[in-house]
Amino acid sequence: MERVLDCAKPVRATIRVSSYLVLQDNHVFDLLEHNDSEVPVQDDANGRTHLKGLSKVGINSIQEFQNLCYGSDKLQNPTIASSQTSGHRGSTLM
């Protein structure tokens, strides 16, 4: 991630991150939003999976990335956290 950020600085590119939680293999939730609505999952003609409407947050440093992915308050969705105890978490970089 640090290398990606270093490459983005000279060209003033913005790196954006999304974070999501997959529960029971078919329910996906946006961890950056503080609501409990599911994110629509769609497959394209090439068989690739897309999460429609996933929130994106800009990051400028490795510290911001670490805070976002490892314990940030932004990832605290109280409804999901209180009702579910396990799942798979993922992140995307744009």
C-alpha positions in Angstrom: 0.0 0.0 0.0 2.8 2.3 0.8 4.2 1.8 -2.8 0.8 2.6 -4.3 0.6 5.8 -2.3 4.2 6.8 -3.3 3.4 6.3 -7.0 0.2 8.3 -6.7 1.9 11.4 -5.1 3.9 12.7 -8.1 0.9 12.6 -10.4 -1.5 13.8 -7.7 -3.7 10.8 -8.1 -6.3 10.1 -5.4 -6.4 6.7 -3.8 -9.8 5.6 -2.6 -10.7 2.7 -0.4 -13.9 0.8 0.2 -14.5 -1.7 3.0 -17.2 -4.3 3.2 -18.4 -7.4 5.2 -19.7 -10.6 3.7 -22.0 -12.6 6.0 -23.3 -16.1 5.2 -21.7 -15.9 1.8 -24.5 -13.9 0.3 -25.1 -10.7 2.4 -22.7 -7.8 1.8 -22.7 -4.7 4.0 -20.8 -1.4 3.5 -18.6 -0.9 6.6 -18.1 2.8 5.9 -21.9 3.5 6.1 -23.6 3.6 9.5 -26.8 1.8 8.3 -27.7 -1.8 7.9 -28.8 -1.9 4.2 -27.2 -4.5 2.0 -25.0 -3.7 -0.9 -26.3 -5.1 -4.2 -24.1 -7.8 -5.7 -24.0 -8.1 -9.5 -22.1 -10.2 -11.9 -21.1 -8.8 -15.3 -21.0 -10.7 -18.7 -17.4 -11.7 -18.0 -18.3 -13.3 -14.6 -16.7 -10.6 -12.5 -18.5 -9.6 -9.3 -19.4 -5.9 -8.6 -20.6 -4.4 -5.4 -22.9 -1.5 -6.5 -23.0 1.6 -4.4 -20.1 0.8 -2.1 -18.8 3.9 -0.2 -15.3 5.2 -1.0 -13.0 7.2 1.3 -9.9 9.0 0.0 -6.6 8.3 1.7 -3.3 10.1 1.6 -1.0 8.2 3.9 -0.2 4.7 5.1 -1.4 5.8 8.5 -4.8 6.8 7.2 -5.0 3.4 5.4 -4.1 1.5 8.6 -6.6 3.5 10.7 -9.3 2.7 8.2 -8.6 -1.0 7.8 -7.5 -1.8 11.3 -9.7 -0.4 14.0 -11.1 2.9 12.7 -14.3 4.3 14.1 -15.4 4.6 10.5 -15.7 0.8 10.3 -18.1 0.6 13.3 -21.5 -0.3 11.9 -23.4 -0.8 15.2 -26.3 -2.7 13.7 -24.2 -5.2 11.9 -21.6 -5.5 14.8 -24.2 -6.3 17.4 -26.2 -8.8 15.4 -23.4 -10.8 13.6 -20.3 -12.2 15.1 -18.5 -13.7 12.0 -18.0 -12.9 8.4 -15.4 -12.1 5.8 -14.1 -8.6 5.5 -12.7 -7.1 2.3 -11.3 -3.9 0.9 -11.0 -2.5 -2.5 -8.5 0.2 -3.8 -9.3 2.6 -6.6 
